[in-house]
Amino acid sequence: MSIASDTITEKSGYRLHVVRTDKYKTNTLVLKMKAPLTKENVTYRALLPYVLQSNTSKYPTTPELRSYLDDLYGAGFYVDVAKKGEYQILSFTIDIVNEKFLSDPTPLLEKAFMLLSEVIFHPKKNGEAFDHKTVSNEIRSLKQRIQSISDDKMRYSATRLVEEMCKNEPYALEASGNLQDLETITPESLFTYYKKVLTEDEIDLYVIGDIDEAEVEVLADKYVSLLPDRVPARLQRDTGKEVGKEKEIIENSDVKQGKLNIGYRTHVAYGDSDYYALQLFNGIFGGFSHSKLFINVREKASLAYYAASRLESHKGLLMVMAGIENANYKQALDIINEQMNEMKQGNFSEEELAQTKAVIKNQLLETIDVSRGLVEILYHNVVSGHDISLDEWFAKTEQTTKEEIVAVGQKIQLDTIYFLTEAEVQG
Amino acid sequence: MEKIVFSQLKEELFHEKLENGLEVYILPKKEFNKSFATFTTKYGSVDNHFKPLNQKEFTKVPDGIAHFLEHKLFEKEDGDVFQQFSKQGASANAFTSFTRTAYLFSSTSDFERNLTTLIDFVQDPYFSEKTVEKEKGIIGQEINMYDDNSDWRLYFGTIANMYHQHPVKIDIAGTVESIAGITKDMLYECYNTFYHPSNMLLFVVGPVDAESTMKLIRDNQNNKEYQEQPEVERKFEAEPETVAKDKEILKMNVQTPKVMVGIKATDVYQSGVQLLKRELATNIYLEMLFGKSSPLHETMYEKGLIDQSFSYDYTQEQGFGFALIGGDSTKPEELTESLLEILQKSKSGTGLSEESLQRTIKKKIGSFLRSLNSPEYIANQFTRYAFNDMNLFDVVSVLEKLTIEDIGKVAKEFISDERMTVCQVLPK
């Protein structure tokens, strides 16, 4: 068993993280670009990675770029836009086979660096604008992606809860942007924003695999050399919003199953001393299949197939989700409230606590068995500005007491209840 | 215990067939934190017509019963097995497919105890009328959840279009009505018929010692009494080669329409290397036509017929096989026509060049190696392959031998108007 950690080197304009391991048959590069989530930029950021991944100056069409990837033994290349706390993060991932598993010995890691450099620094452009056709294709594609969120009712109701709960806070913005802004974006304005990203974003590059650290540094210096030094924007912590009267929002839609989503403020974020207690609180309450929500909403009352909770670690939110019969709204809500009260009063056993500690540890260890999972765990430190090692994470979780969990429970406030339900039929 | 070495892949696989017929495979992965085990029976949603153990007559069971049984096996007289796994720091799960039911756990500690829990709970059913009734509410919500999911409805809509008789067209979880009739006695009957060790496979992957793990499993099985059991007799009605319906439109509460084209395979009783070759060749064929490297993909993308959700896949099991191609589209009719045209033209070789084949093979080899990073993938796929007498680790060698003639043959034999169907989800 091994607990992975990254070797971090400050480079011009970015941070290089190297993790050496011979667990995988591939080597993975993940470039992350982070900036505050703002109404002004959100849709630009949502669109940019998709334009960059379409083509480059050297590979001016998607088939040319993708054929090149195929030739590199099907190198995986993915982009992603996500929200962590009130930051919006763009990720570019290249996953390439380690040639030691091939009969063909061509070194592939350098090709991955070349490709990353090509995509980030050498887009297909027209003067000071991206290629028009590429941008219009990707605008159309993003538009459909935004619409498809509301076509997926489970996702839609989760999104609506956040919108209602965090109204007037940046966190209410969707990482995939919005249709109104999308219409105003031009190949010129997107290019201007792209240059801003290269000079202002906080950038981290992770390289993971059976690799030589010195070699990685040489490659990084050779291929990721066009980033000026910067002082990236950092947000003030914002987990403090006091909850007034709780909100209840019932929305009608044509759904067979009602989707119940509930949001709480925890006032605790990654890096706080009681963060570990909060994780355990969530685990006992709703994180797993031994948790109170699963047992009481699903197993005992037979009301739901899924009934669970999860944390947003940087904004300090706890979210409950359950799919229920439309008519069972009150009953499900009563059970969830009751279980929250049980938690706050410390009505959980030492056994439930021990169980949850074991499962959280297991979950973390499993996550770091996957290279992209490992990057996500390590990246918490970048987002929060802390430096917590995995060993520390394990140790603190293990030491947490029942009293600490009850104490963190006192901070948790119900904020918003959202229910998506079938339109009422007039009798 | 035999040891099989895959030197290029740097993997060693251990295998033993136990006295009671159980097939056991162990793949040590020293560098991983996680151990993962799957215990799978060759019994899925399509096995709804069979001779129950010790009976002479065929019987038909309610739709969704294999999946229902999977849920109920977790419950014991003294509580829920999920609880026990999490006490041991493991996370457990299960799934039912058309042809398999798999029980699994992953853990990073207490591996031997968790493995014992897995084997014992699957081999010790406890069904009561009361808990069976209670489960109907939970599974009813699972069915409703899928009913609200337009991608799922599109998927099953397309399969239902293709088949006249074959039970692959029935939703794996059944319907609220069909599961209402399930009783504890039916569950026991299915269990006793399909959960004999000789119909099952246990796969372990992770930082484990092969010798001692095999011993643990062997001892565990030697302590249980199993009578020898003949192979299960299943019955399937004759299935015409043509599709049942060439088009279906589902109206749902969506903004963007969805399109899926299905192609029904013929000659679906292959197994072993033959099946592996058929499956890989057909997937390569689809990738050459519809992959992001293909100019045909580019054209559809630029015309606004497809977006990032576009996908394609071919799968084949005993008695059925189909390709599914589609995604979200604001121009569902144009996309449908365009897909059908590309498929038809491929019969005369359009889109299928030698150069593109070599590139696509490389891509598939790379993705296969990448998927070996995942213990879940290895265990699940290995089991599926083994139930069809194929070997997962043969994938690279079969891929390397594929020729453009093989691909041309796929196009000619596979593509035929009367075996193609389309399903669309349109806004209400």
Chai-1 contact restraints between the chains, C-beta under 6 A:
chainA,res_idxA,chainB,res_idxB,connection_type,confidence,min_distance_angstrom,max_distance_angstrom,comment,restraint_id
A,M1,B,N33,contact,1.0,0.0,6.0,A-B,restraint_1
A,D22,B,E31,contact,1.0,0.0,6.0,A-B,restraint_2
A,K23,B,E31,contact,1.0,0.0,6.0,A-B,restraint_3
A,Y24,B,N373,contact,1.0,0.0,6.0,A-B,restraint_4
A,K25,B,L369,contact,1.0,0.0,6.0,A-B,restraint_5
A,K25,B,L372,contact,1.0,0.0,6.0,A-B,restraint_6
A,K25,B,N373,contact,1.0,0.0,6.0,A-B,restraint_7
A,T26,B,R370,contact,1.0,0.0,6.0,A-B,restraint_8
A,T62,B,K292,contact,1.0,0.0,6.0,A-B,restraint_9
A,T62,B,E298,contact,1.0,0.0,6.0,A-B,restraint_10
A,P63,B,S293,contact,1.0,0.0,6.0,A-B,restraint_11
A,P63,B,P295,contact,1.0,0.0,6.0,A-B,restraint_12
A,P63,B,E298,contact,1.0,0.0,6.0,A-B,restraint_13
A,R66,B,K292,contact,1.0,0.0,6.0,A-B,restraint_14
A,R66,B,S293,contact,1.0,0.0,6.0,A-B,restraint_15
A,S67,B,S293,contact,1.0,0.0,6.0,A-B,restraint_16
A,S67,B,R359,contact,1.0,0.0,6.0,A-B,restraint_17
A,D70,B,S293,contact,1.0,0.0,6.0,A-B,restraint_18
A,D70,B,R359,contact,1.0,0.0,6.0,A-B,restraint_19
A,D70,B,K362,contact,1.0,0.0,6.0,A-B,restraint_20
A,D70,B,K363,contact,1.0,0.0,6.0,A-B,restraint_21
A,D71,B,R359,contact,1.0,0.0,6.0,A-B,restraint_22
A,Y73,B,K362,contact,1.0,0.0,6.0,A-B,restraint_23
A,Y73,B,G366,contact,1.0,0.0,6.0,A-B,restraint_24
A,G74,B,K363,contact,1.0,0.0,6.0,A-B,restraint_25
A,G74,B,G366,contact,1.0,0.0,6.0,A-B,restraint_26
A,G74,B,S367,contact,1.0,0.0,6.0,A-B,restraint_27
A,V97,B,G366,contact,1.0,0.0,6.0,A-B,restraint_28
A,V97,B,L369,contact,1.0,0.0,6.0,A-B,restraint_29
A,F101,B,L369,contact,1.0,0.0,6.0,A-B,restraint_30
A,R140,B,G304,contact,1.0,0.0,6.0,A-B,restraint_31
A,S141,B,D307,contact,1.0,0.0,6.0,A-B,restraint_32
A,S141,B,Q308,contact,1.0,0.0,6.0,A-B,restraint_33
A,Q144,B,T256,contact,1.0,0.0,6.0,A-B,restraint_34
A,Q144,B,D307,contact,1.0,0.0,6.0,A-B,restraint_35
A,Q144,B,D328,contact,1.0,0.0,6.0,A-B,restraint_36
A,Q147,B,Q255,contact,1.0,0.0,6.0,A-B,restraint_37
A,Q147,B,T256,contact,1.0,0.0,6.0,A-B,restraint_38
A,S148,B,T256,contact,1.0,0.0,6.0,A-B,restraint_39
A,S148,B,D328,contact,1.0,0.0,6.0,A-B,restraint_40
A,D151,B,S150,contact,1.0,0.0,6.0,A-B,restraint_41
A,D151,B,V254,contact,1.0,0.0,6.0,A-B,restraint_42
A,D151,B,Q255,contact,1.0,0.0,6.0,A-B,restraint_43
A,K153,B,D148,contact,1.0,0.0,6.0,A-B,restraint_44
A,D254,B,N253,contact,1.0,0.0,6.0,A-B,restraint_45
A,V255,B,D148,contact,1.0,0.0,6.0,A-B,restraint_46
A,K256,B,N144,contact,1.0,0.0,6.0,A-B,restraint_47
A,K256,B,D147,contact,1.0,0.0,6.0,A-B,restraint_48
A,K256,B,D148,contact,1.0,0.0,6.0,A-B,restraint_49
A,Q257,B,N144,contact,1.0,0.0,6.0,A-B,restraint_50
A,Q257,B,M145,contact,1.0,0.0,6.0,A-B,restraint_51
A,Q257,B,D148,contact,1.0,0.0,6.0,A-B,restraint_52
A,S289,B,F82,contact,1.0,0.0,6.0,A-B,restraint_53
A,H290,B,F82,contact,1.0,0.0,6.0,A-B,restraint_54
A,H290,B,Q83,contact,1.0,0.0,6.0,A-B,restraint_55
A,H290,B,S86,contact,1.0,0.0,6.0,A-B,restraint_56
A,R298,B,I138,contact,1.0,0.0,6.0,A-B,restraint_57
A,S302,B,K134,contact,1.0,0.0,6.0,A-B,restraint_58
A,S302,B,G137,contact,1.0,0.0,6.0,A-B,restraint_59
A,S302,B,I138,contact,1.0,0.0,6.0,A-B,restraint_60
A,A304,B,Q141,contact,1.0,0.0,6.0,A-B,restraint_61
A,Y305,B,I138,contact,1.0,0.0,6.0,A-B,restraint_62
A,Y305,B,Q141,contact,1.0,0.0,6.0,A-B,restraint_63
A,Y305,B,E142,contact,1.0,0.0,6.0,A-B,restraint_64
A,Y305,B,M145,contact,1.0,0.0,6.0,A-B,restraint_65
A,G323,B,Q141,contact,1.0,0.0,6.0,A-B,restraint_66
A,G323,B,M145,contact,1.0,0.0,6.0,A-B,restraint_67
A,Q355,B,S86,contact,1.0,0.0,6.0,A-B,restraint_68
A,Q355,B,K87,contact,1.0,0.0,6.0,A-B,restraint_69
A,A358,B,G89,contact,1.0,0.0,6.0,A-B,restraint_70
A,V359,B,S86,contact,1.0,0.0,6.0,A-B,restraint_71
A,N362,B,G89,contact,1.0,0.0,6.0,A-B,restraint_72
A,N362,B,S107,contact,1.0,0.0,6.0,A-B,restraint_73
A,N362,B,T108,contact,1.0,0.0,6.0,A-B,restraint_74
A,L365,B,N33,contact,1.0,0.0,6.0,A-B,restraint_75
A,L365,B,T108,contact,1.0,0.0,6.0,A-B,restraint_76
A,E366,B,K34,contact,1.0,0.0,6.0,A-B,restraint_77
A,E366,B,S106,contact,1.0,0.0,6.0,A-B,restraint_78
A,D369,B,F32,contact,1.0,0.0,6.0,A-B,restraint_79
A,D369,B,N33,contact,1.0,0.0,6.0,A-B,restraint_80
A,D369,B,K34,contact,1.0,0.0,6.0,A-B,restraint_81
